[in-house]
Amino acid sequence: MAVGVGSRGIDQLEIIVRTVCARLRQAGARPAIIPAMGSHGGATARPGGVLQRLNVTEASCGAPVVSSMAVEQIGTVFGEVPVYFSCDALAMEHSIAINRIKPHTNSSARPRAGS
C-alpha cells in the first residue's frame, strides 16, 4: 500500500502518517511511504530530505520510505498538461495520498474558469 506523503505545511504530519500506517497494518496491509511532490528535498531520491526533517521516517512511522524518483505519465489534465505518478506507487495495489493542495510558491498561474 503506497502512502504518498507531501510536505506542504500539514500540521502534525508525523502523527498523521504514523496513524495511517498503523491502521493499514491492522487491516493486514504493508504500507510504504512514498515522498510526494516537494517532499524529496531538492528533487533527489537521496535518503533524508524534507520528510526526515519532519520526522516522517521508517523508525517513527513503522513503514519503509521508498523514493526512487521514477515516474510514469498516467494521463493529462485539460487535455494538455501531463500527469505523472510514482512508479513505486504504481507497483503497489493501492495508494493513499496525505497531502495539502496549494499553489506552488514559484507559481503565478491562476486556475482556469470552470476547473
C-alpha positions in Angstrom: 0.0 0.0 0.0 1.6 3.3 -1.1 1.2 6.1 1.3 2.1 9.3 -0.6 3.2 12.0 1.8 3.5 15.6 0.9 5.2 18.3 3.0 3.3 21.4 2.3 2.5 22.7 5.7 0.5 19.9 7.1 0.2 20.3 10.9 1.3 17.2 12.9 2.3 15.3 9.8 4.3 12.7 11.6 1.3 11.7 13.8 -1.0 11.5 10.8 1.4 9.3 8.8 2.2 7.1 11.8 -1.6 6.6 12.5 -2.4 5.9 8.8 0.4 3.3 8.6 -0.7 1.7 11.9 -4.3 1.4 10.7 -3.2 -0.1 7.4 -1.0 -2.7 9.2 -4.0 -3.5 11.5 -6.0 -4.1 8.3 -3.4 -6.5 7.0 -1.7 -4.1 4.6 2.0 -3.5 4.2 2.3 0.3 3.9 5.3 2.1 2.3 5.8 5.8 2.5 6.3 7.4 -0.9 7.6 11.0 -0.8 5.1 13.2 -2.8 5.8 16.4 -4.7 8.1 18.7 -2.8 9.0 16.3 0.0 12.0 14.8 -1.7 14.2 17.7 -0.7 16.0 19.1 -3.7 14.2 16.6 -6.1 16.6 13.8 -5.5 16.0 10.2 -4.3 18.7 10.5 -1.6 17.8 9.4 1.9 16.7 12.1 4.3 15.4 15.3 2.8 12.3 17.1 3.8 10.3 14.1 5.2 13.2 13.2 7.5 13.4 16.8 8.8 9.7 16.5 9.6 10.4 13.1 11.4 8.5 11.1 8.9 10.8 8.1 8.8 10.6 4.3 8.8 11.5 4.4 12.6 8.9 6.9 13.5 6.1 5.6 11.3 6.7 1.9 11.1 6.9 1.8 7.3 9.8 1.9 4.8 10.3 5.1 2.8 10.6 4.2 -0.9 11.9 7.0 -3.1 13.3 6.1 -6.5 12.1 9.3 -8.2 11.0 7.2 -11.2 7.6 8.3 -12.6 5.2 7.3 -15.4 2.8 9.6 -17.2 -0.7 8.3 -16.5 -2.7 10.9 -18.3 -3.3 14.6 -18.9 -5.3 17.4 -17.3 -7.2 19.8 -19.6 -6.1 17.5 -22.4 -2.6 19.0 -22.4 -0.9 19.1 -19.0 0.8 15.8 -18.3 0.0 14.0 -15.0 2.8 11.8 -13.6 2.6 9.2 -10.8 5.4 7.4 -8.9 6.4 4.1 -10.4 7.0 2.8 -6.9 3.3 3.6 -6.0 2.1 2.2 -9.4 3.7 -1.1 -8.5 1.6 -1.4 -5.3 -2.0 -2.5 -5.2 -3.4 0.7 -3.7 -2.4 4.3 -3.0 -3.4 6.8 -0.3 -2.4 10.5 -0.5 -1.7 12.5 2.6 -1.3 16.0 1.2 -2.4 19.6 1.1 -3.1 21.2 -2.2 -2.0 24.8 -2.7 -0.3 26.8 -5.4 3.4 26.4 -5.7 5.4 29.2 -4.1 7.0 30.0 -7.5 3.8 29.8 -9.5 1.9 32.8 -10.8 -0.6 30.6 -12.7 -4.3 31.0 -11.9 -7.0 28.2 -12.1 -8.9 28.2 -15.4 -12.6 29.2 -15.3 -14.7 26.1 -14.7 -11.9 24.0 -13.4 
